[in-house]
Amino acid sequence: RNTNKLVKKFAEIANNTKIHGLICSGDDLKVLRKYNKLIIITPGVKMFARNDDQKRVTFAHNALQDGASFVVIGRELIESKRPLDLLKKYGEQHKNKNLWTK
């Protein structure tokens, strides 16, 4: 019922056990900032604006800035005829934003 409380509960469980990370939505990343020892994987991210997205989706650069350790970009790359060109274009747009290192 309250996603933030549920995310915090899972983070506490992971933090107090031998779980090394969590998979979470970009919407949940700010809740997890204090759990900086956990690896955070955020699926459902996009590189460019789209009209056919899910409800809980975020841009890759926002997810990385908000604390994701890794992002999973799926549909844009799978559906692209030239996925490498798409990644290069995205990298050029965000090359000076220090997204790729922490």
Rosetta constraint file for C-alpha pairs under 8 A:
AtomPair CA 2 CA 6 HARMONIC 6.43 0.50
AtomPair CA 3 CA 7 HARMONIC 6.06 0.50
AtomPair CA 4 CA 8 HARMONIC 6.15 0.50
AtomPair CA 4 CA 28 HARMONIC 6.94 0.50
AtomPair CA 4 CA 31 HARMONIC 6.61 0.50
AtomPair CA 5 CA 9 HARMONIC 6.13 0.50
AtomPair CA 6 CA 10 HARMONIC 6.28 0.50
AtomPair CA 7 CA 11 HARMONIC 6.11 0.50
AtomPair CA 7 CA 28 HARMONIC 7.01 0.50
AtomPair CA 7 CA 31 HARMONIC 7.34 0.50
AtomPair CA 7 CA 32 HARMONIC 7.70 0.50
AtomPair CA 8 CA 12 HARMONIC 6.09 0.50
AtomPair CA 8 CA 31 HARMONIC 6.85 0.50
AtomPair CA 8 CA 32 HARMONIC 7.03 0.50
AtomPair CA 9 CA 13 HARMONIC 6.28 0.50
AtomPair CA 10 CA 14 HARMONIC 6.11 0.50
AtomPair CA 11 CA 15 HARMONIC 5.87 0.50
AtomPair CA 11 CA 22 HARMONIC 7.47 0.50
AtomPair CA 11 CA 32 HARMONIC 7.10 0.50
AtomPair CA 11 CA 35 HARMONIC 7.13 0.50
AtomPair CA 12 CA 16 HARMONIC 6.07 0.50
AtomPair CA 13 CA 17 HARMONIC 6.23 0.50
AtomPair CA 14 CA 18 HARMONIC 6.79 0.50
AtomPair CA 14 CA 19 HARMONIC 4.84 0.50
AtomPair CA 14 CA 20 HARMONIC 6.84 0.50
AtomPair CA 14 CA 21 HARMONIC 6.89 0.50
AtomPair CA 14 CA 22 HARMONIC 7.67 0.50
AtomPair CA 14 CA 38 HARMONIC 7.84 0.50
AtomPair CA 15 CA 19 HARMONIC 6.88 0.50
AtomPair CA 15 CA 20 HARMONIC 7.67 0.50
AtomPair CA 15 CA 35 HARMONIC 7.24 0.50
AtomPair CA 15 CA 37 HARMONIC 7.81 0.50
AtomPair CA 15 CA 38 HARMONIC 7.08 0.50
AtomPair CA 20 CA 37 HARMONIC 7.83 0.50
AtomPair CA 20 CA 38 HARMONIC 5.49 0.50
AtomPair CA 20 CA 39 HARMONIC 6.09 0.50
AtomPair CA 21 CA 38 HARMONIC 4.57 0.50
AtomPair CA 21 CA 39 HARMONIC 4.14 0.50
AtomPair CA 21 CA 40 HARMONIC 5.54 0.50
AtomPair CA 21 CA 41 HARMONIC 7.63 0.50
AtomPair CA 22 CA 38 HARMONIC 7.04 0.50
AtomPair CA 22 CA 39 HARMONIC 6.33 0.50
AtomPair CA 22 CA 40 HARMONIC 5.12 0.50
AtomPair CA 22 CA 41 HARMONIC 6.29 0.50
AtomPair CA 23 CA 40 HARMONIC 5.83 0.50
AtomPair CA 23 CA 41 HARMONIC 4.67 0.50
AtomPair CA 23 CA 42 HARMONIC 5.76 0.50
AtomPair CA 23 CA 43 HARMONIC 7.40 0.50
AtomPair CA 24 CA 28 HARMONIC 6.28 0.50
AtomPair CA 24 CA 29 HARMONIC 7.22 0.50
AtomPair CA 24 CA 40 HARMONIC 7.00 0.50
AtomPair CA 24 CA 41 HARMONIC 6.32 0.50
AtomPair CA 24 CA 42 HARMONIC 5.22 0.50
AtomPair CA 24 CA 43 HARMONIC 7.15 0.50
AtomPair CA 25 CA 29 HARMONIC 6.95 0.50
AtomPair CA 25 CA 42 HARMONIC 5.53 0.50
AtomPair CA 25 CA 43 HARMONIC 6.62 0.50
AtomPair CA 25 CA 44 HARMONIC 7.41 0.50
AtomPair CA 25 CA 56 HARMONIC 6.46 0.50
AtomPair CA 25 CA 57 HARMONIC 7.02 0.50
AtomPair CA 26 CA 42 HARMONIC 6.10 0.50
AtomPair CA 26 CA 43 HARMONIC 7.94 0.50
AtomPair CA 26 CA 45 HARMONIC 7.61 0.50
AtomPair CA 26 CA 56 HARMONIC 7.16 0.50
AtomPair CA 26 CA 57 HARMONIC 6.47 0.50
AtomPair CA 26 CA 58 HARMONIC 5.62 0.50
AtomPair CA 26 CA 62 HARMONIC 7.90 0.50
AtomPair CA 26 CA 63 HARMONIC 5.48 0.50
AtomPair CA 26 CA 66 HARMONIC 7.89 0.50
AtomPair CA 26 CA 68 HARMONIC 7.87 0.50
AtomPair CA 27 CA 56 HARMONIC 6.56 0.50
AtomPair CA 27 CA 57 HARMONIC 7.57 0.50
AtomPair CA 27 CA 58 HARMONIC 7.45 0.50
AtomPair CA 28 CA 32 HARMONIC 6.82 0.50
AtomPair CA 29 CA 33 HARMONIC 6.60 0.50
AtomPair CA 29 CA 63 HARMONIC 7.28 0.50
AtomPair CA 29 CA 66 HARMONIC 5.90 0.50
AtomPair CA 29 CA 67 HARMONIC 6.13 0.50
AtomPair CA 29 CA 68 HARMONIC 6.77 0.50
AtomPair CA 30 CA 66 HARMONIC 6.12 0.50
AtomPair CA 30 CA 67 HARMONIC 7.33 0.50
AtomPair CA 32 CA 36 HARMONIC 7.59 0.50
AtomPair CA 32 CA 67 HARMONIC 7.89 0.50
AtomPair CA 33 CA 66 HARMONIC 7.76 0.50
AtomPair CA 33 CA 67 HARMONIC 6.45 0.50
AtomPair CA 39 CA 68 HARMONIC 7.65 0.50
AtomPair CA 39 CA 69 HARMONIC 5.76 0.50
AtomPair CA 39 CA 70 HARMONIC 7.97 0.50
AtomPair CA 40 CA 67 HARMONIC 7.47 0.50
AtomPair CA 40 CA 68 HARMONIC 5.07 0.50
AtomPair CA 40 CA 69 HARMONIC 5.02 0.50
AtomPair CA 40 CA 70 HARMONIC 6.51 0.50
AtomPair CA 41 CA 68 HARMONIC 5.94 0.50
AtomPair CA 41 CA 69 HARMONIC 5.92 0.50
AtomPair CA 41 CA 70 HARMONIC 4.83 0.50
AtomPair CA 41 CA 71 HARMONIC 5.69 0.50
AtomPair CA 41 CA 72 HARMONIC 7.40 0.50
AtomPair CA 42 CA 63 HARMONIC 7.16 0.50
AtomPair CA 42 CA 68 HARMONIC 6.22 0.50
AtomPair CA 42 CA 69 HARMONIC 7.94 0.50
AtomPair CA 42 CA 70 HARMONIC 6.32 0.50
AtomPair CA 42 CA 71 HARMONIC 4.75 0.50
AtomPair CA 42 CA 72 HARMONIC 6.09 0.50
AtomPair CA 43 CA 71 HARMONIC 5.70 0.50
AtomPair CA 43 CA 72 HARMONIC 4.38 0.50
AtomPair CA 43 CA 73 HARMONIC 6.68 0.50
AtomPair CA 44 CA 56 HARMONIC 7.78 0.50
AtomPair CA 44 CA 57 HARMONIC 5.57 0.50
AtomPair CA 44 CA 58 HARMONIC 7.22 0.50
AtomPair CA 44 CA 71 HARMONIC 7.99 0.50
AtomPair CA 44 CA 72 HARMONIC 6.25 0.50
AtomPair CA 44 CA 73 HARMONIC 6.28 0.50
AtomPair CA 44 CA 74 HARMONIC 6.95 0.50
AtomPair CA 45 CA 57 HARMONIC 5.63 0.50
AtomPair CA 45 CA 58 HARMONIC 5.08 0.50
AtomPair CA 45 CA 59 HARMONIC 5.26 0.50
AtomPair CA 45 CA 60 HARMONIC 5.30 0.50
AtomPair CA 45 CA 63 HARMONIC 7.65 0.50
AtomPair CA 45 CA 71 HARMONIC 6.70 0.50
AtomPair CA 45 CA 72 HARMONIC 6.21 0.50
AtomPair CA 45 CA 73 HARMONIC 5.39 0.50
AtomPair CA 45 CA 74 HARMONIC 7.68 0.50
AtomPair CA 46 CA 57 HARMONIC 7.34 0.50
AtomPair CA 46 CA 58 HARMONIC 6.29 0.50
AtomPair CA 46 CA 59 HARMONIC 4.76 0.50
AtomPair CA 46 CA 60 HARMONIC 5.65 0.50
AtomPair CA 46 CA 73 HARMONIC 6.03 0.50
AtomPair CA 46 CA 74 HARMONIC 7.93 0.50
AtomPair CA 46 CA 76 HARMONIC 6.95 0.50
AtomPair CA 47 CA 59 HARMONIC 5.60 0.50
AtomPair CA 47 CA 60 HARMONIC 5.69 0.50
AtomPair CA 47 CA 61 HARMONIC 7.68 0.50
AtomPair CA 47 CA 73 HARMONIC 7.64 0.50
AtomPair CA 47 CA 76 HARMONIC 7.59 0.50
AtomPair CA 47 CA 90 HARMONIC 6.64 0.50
AtomPair CA 48 CA 59 HARMONIC 7.21 0.50
AtomPair CA 53 CA 57 HARMONIC 6.96 0.50
AtomPair CA 58 CA 62 HARMONIC 6.70 0.50
AtomPair CA 58 CA 63 HARMONIC 6.58 0.50
AtomPair CA 59 CA 63 HARMONIC 6.30 0.50
AtomPair CA 60 CA 64 HARMONIC 6.24 0.50
AtomPair CA 60 CA 71 HARMONIC 6.50 0.50
AtomPair CA 60 CA 73 HARMONIC 7.70 0.50
AtomPair CA 61 CA 65 HARMONIC 6.10 0.50
AtomPair CA 61 CA 94 HARMONIC 7.78 0.50
AtomPair CA 61 CA 99 HARMONIC 6.55 0.50
AtomPair CA 62 CA 66 HARMONIC 5.99 0.50
AtomPair CA 63 CA 67 HARMONIC 6.40 0.50
AtomPair CA 63 CA 68 HARMONIC 5.48 0.50
AtomPair CA 63 CA 71 HARMONIC 7.26 0.50
AtomPair CA 64 CA 68 HARMONIC 4.77 0.50
AtomPair CA 64 CA 69 HARMONIC 6.74 0.50
AtomPair CA 64 CA 70 HARMONIC 7.32 0.50
AtomPair CA 64 CA 71 HARMONIC 7.40 0.50
AtomPair CA 64 CA 99 HARMONIC 6.20 0.50
AtomPair CA 65 CA 99 HARMONIC 6.82 0.50
AtomPair CA 73 CA 77 HARMONIC 6.87 0.50
AtomPair CA 74 CA 78 HARMONIC 5.99 0.50
AtomPair CA 75 CA 79 HARMONIC 5.75 0.50
AtomPair CA 76 CA 80 HARMONIC 6.04 0.50
AtomPair CA 76 CA 83 HARMONIC 7.91 0.50
AtomPair CA 77 CA 82 HARMONIC 7.99 0.50
AtomPair CA 77 CA 83 HARMONIC 5.03 0.50
AtomPair CA 77 CA 86 HARMONIC 7.47 0.50
AtomPair CA 78 CA 83 HARMONIC 7.32 0.50
AtomPair CA 80 CA 86 HARMONIC 7.74 0.50
AtomPair CA 82 CA 86 HARMONIC 6.46 0.50
AtomPair CA 83 CA 87 HARMONIC 6.26 0.50
AtomPair CA 84 CA 88 HARMONIC 6.19 0.50
AtomPair CA 85 CA 89 HARMONIC 6.12 0.50
AtomPair CA 86 CA 90 HARMONIC 6.23 0.50
AtomPair CA 87 CA 91 HARMONIC 6.01 0.50
AtomPair CA 88 CA 92 HARMONIC 6.12 0.50
AtomPair CA 89 CA 93 HARMONIC 6.33 0.50
AtomPair CA 90 CA 94 HARMONIC 6.33 0.50
AtomPair CA 91 CA 95 HARMONIC 5.40 0.50
AtomPair CA 94 CA 98 HARMONIC 7.92 0.50
AtomPair CA 94 CA 99 HARMONIC 7.57 0.50
AtomPair CA 95 CA 99 HARMONIC 7.82 0.50
AtomPair CA 98 CA 102 HARMONIC 7.84 0.50
